[in-house]
Amino acid sequence: MRIAVDHTTHYVFSGPVSRGLQRLRLTPKGSAGQRVLEWKMEFDGAQLQVEYDDPNNNHVSLISFDTGTREVTIRCHGMIDTNDQSGIIGRHSGFMPMWQFLEQTDLTRTGAKMRGLVSSLTTEANPLATLHGLSASIRERVEYASGYTDSSTTAEGVLALGHGVCQDHAHVFIGAARSLGIPARYVSGYLYMDDRVEQDAGHAWAEAHVEGLGWVGFDISNGISPDSRYVRVATGRDYRDAAPITGITHGARDESMHVKLAVEQQRVEQ
């Protein structure tokens, strides 16, 4: 499938910005089942300072805001070819050691709710079956609903609330998989939807490392393994490692942010 993405983030500040710095993880990965045909990033009110690949093999762009600006626009757009690999990414790459994906983080750390989830699972001889069972159990316990959580909500907190979004489903899955001794990581990216082009935000899911297969994806929110509709952008131990945009701003007291995202399929000429 050929997927076109056009993603714009627009900031408006209450006053002139004296300085600001942002780290962007917005460039899709070139990985198994995915080939980036073209990708461009454009900035208004900011300047590109440096680009590099981080230990998770994410491409990072560091930008600084123009002094005195009151608005900043970040636009990225391009086309990606994808193939359905039943969620299988394969061997580990990057400089992050595998043991890091067994260590819990502040966002995935276990508590009573997580231990209850893990103890309720039927552990299969095939770890892949166990992970699919885990995904289904999370969907039953955590209803997909926005407005209950934010980027700082922990997996334990999500289980207590019983509501969350894709980011929350991924964190619960990662925490539980690690509790079972299975390396797991967070994925941020895009999802082509059959019923719409315009979207409010990107998507998130999880990957677990399965012996003999390597990394395998699980979209808990949709109850499937990622297929050709998915575009992988960044991976990490949790959301903080793979967040599309993080940064700091000085000089303006308040800011508002508006996101415009379009993900659509493109015709491929034979």
N, C-alpha and C positions, 0 to 999 in steps of 0.2 A: 504494500500500500504506500502511496505517496501522500504525505501529510504536509500541509502548509500551516505554519504558525505565525501569528502576528500578535505580539505581546507588548503592551505599553503601560508603564507605570508613571503616573503624574503626581508630583508633590506640589502643594501650595503652602507657603509659610506665612505666618502672621506678621513677620517683619523681615528685614534683610538678614541673610545668613552671613556670619563672619567667617565660618569655615565649616566644612562638612566632608566626610569621607564615607564611601560605601563600598562594600565587597559584594560583587555580583556573581552568582553561580547560575547563569542563564543560558549557557551554551550546551546544546545536547551532546551526549557522549557518542563517539564512534565505537560501537561495541557489537557483540554478537546479535545478529538480526536487525541491525540499525546502521544506516549510512547517512551521514550529513552531506547533502548535496550543496547547499549554500546556507550561510548564516551571517547576518549583519547586525551590528549593534550601533545605535545612534543616540547621541546625548544632546540635550539642550539645557544650558545652565550648569553644565558639568563637563569635565575633561577626563579622558582616559589617562591614567598614570602608569600602570603596569599590568601585564597579564602573566599568569603562571598556572601550572598544574599543581594542585595540593596533594597531600598524601593519599587521599581517596581517589585520585585520578580525575578529580573535577577540574574543569577549566575555570579559572577565577579571573575576573576583571576588576581592578581596583580603580575607582574614579574619585575625583575631588570636585566639590562644588565651586562654582565661580563666586568669588567674594562679592557680597552684596546682593546676590540673586534672591528672588522671592518665589521662584518656581523652578522646578527641575523635572525634565521629562527623560525617561529611559525607554527606548524602543528597541526591541529585537525581533527579527523576522527572518524566515527562511523556509527551506524545504528539506524533508527527511524521508528517505525510503526505509520502510520497515518490513520485516517478515515475521510470520507467526512461528515461534519456536517453543510453543507451549510453556512459556515463562522461563525457559532454561537459558541462562546467560553463560554458564560454563565456568572456566577456571578463574581463580582470583587474580586480580591485577592491581597495580598501585603499590605504594610503599607502606600502607597501613598493615601491620601484622595481624594474622587471623585471630590471635588471642584477644585483640581489642574488641572484636565483635562478640565475645563471650562475656565481657565485663559490662555490668549494668551502669547506666548513667543516671543523673538526677531525674530525667524524664521517663526512664524505663524501670526504675528500681522497684523491687517487689515489696508487697505488704500483705496483709491478711486477705484482701480481695484477690490479689494475684495468686497467692498460694492456693486459695479456694478454686480458682479457675484451673490451675495446673493439676491439682489433685483430682478434679472431676474428669479429666481427659482419659480416654482409653488409649493407652500407649501401644501402638502397633509395632510389629517386627520391622515393618517398612517405615522408616522415618518420614517419608513423603506422605504416607497415609495419615500419620500422626499430625503432621503440619496442616493438612487439609481439614482434619477434624478440629484442630485448634482454630483455624480461620472461621469455620462454621459456628463454633461455640462462641466466639467473640461477637459475631453478627447477632446471635440470639441474645446476648447479654447487653450489648451496647447498640441501641437504636441510632441509626444515622439521622442526626438533627443538628442544625447549626444554632448558634446563640448560647450554647451551654458551656463551651470551653474556649480557651485561647491558646496561643503558642506556648504558654508556660504551664499548661495543665499536664499533670503527670499521668502515667498509665494507671496508677492506683486511684487517682482522683477520677479518671474517666470511668473506671469500673464502679466506683461509688455513685457517680451521677447516673450511669446507665444510658447516657446520651453522648454523642460526639460525632466528629467528622472523620474524613479519611486519615488525617494526621494522627488522630487519637486511636483509630483502629490499628494503624501501623505500630504505634508505640506499645500498645497492649500486646500485639503479636510478638514484637521484638523482645519485650520483657519476658514473656512466657517461654518463647523458644530458647532464650538464653538460660532460663531456669531449668530447662530440659537438657542443657548441655549442647545445644545446637547454635552455632554462630548465626547471627541475624543482623541485618542492617536496614536503614531507612532509605527510601528512594523518593525523590521529587521529580516531577515531570509533567507531561501533558497527556490528555486522553481525548481522542476523537470520539465524539458522541453522534449517534445516528440521528438524533432528533433535534440537534441544535448546532449552530456554528459559534455564536457568541456565548462566552462563559464568564463566570464571576472570578474564577481563580484557577490555578493549576491543580494538579492532582498529586496524591501521595500514596505509596503502597510500601510493601516490605519485601525483602529477599532473605532467604535462609540458605545456608551452605549445606548441601546434602552430599554425603559420600557417594562417589561415582558419577555425580551429575554436575557438581559445582554449585554456583549460585542459581537459585530458582525463585521466581517472583510469585507473590501472593497479594492480590488486590482484595483485601478483606471486605471493603465496603461494597464491592460488586460480586463477591463470592466466586471469583475466577482467578486463574493465573493470567498474567498479562499476555496479550496477543499482538497482532499487527496494528491495533489502534493506539498503542501506547508508545510514548516517546520518553526515553530515560534521559534525564538532565544531570542530576547530581545524586550521590550516595554518601552515607556516613553512618556514624554510630546512632544518631538520632536526628531530629529536625535541625538542631543547631549546627550540625556538620554539613547539612545539605540545604539550608535555607536559601531561597532564591536571592534575597536581598537582606543584608544586615549593614548596620553602620551607626554613625554618630553625627549629630549636628549641633553647632553652637551659634548663638546669636538670636535665633527666633524662638519665641516662647511656645508657640503651638504650630502644628502642621496638620494638613489633611492629605489623604492619599486616595487616588482613584485608579483602578485597574481596568484596562480594556484588553480582552483576550479573545482571539478568534482562532479556532482550530478546525480545519476542513480538509477533506480529501480532494486530491487533484487527479485529473485524468492523465493516464500514462499512455503516450502514443506508442503503438506497437511498430 
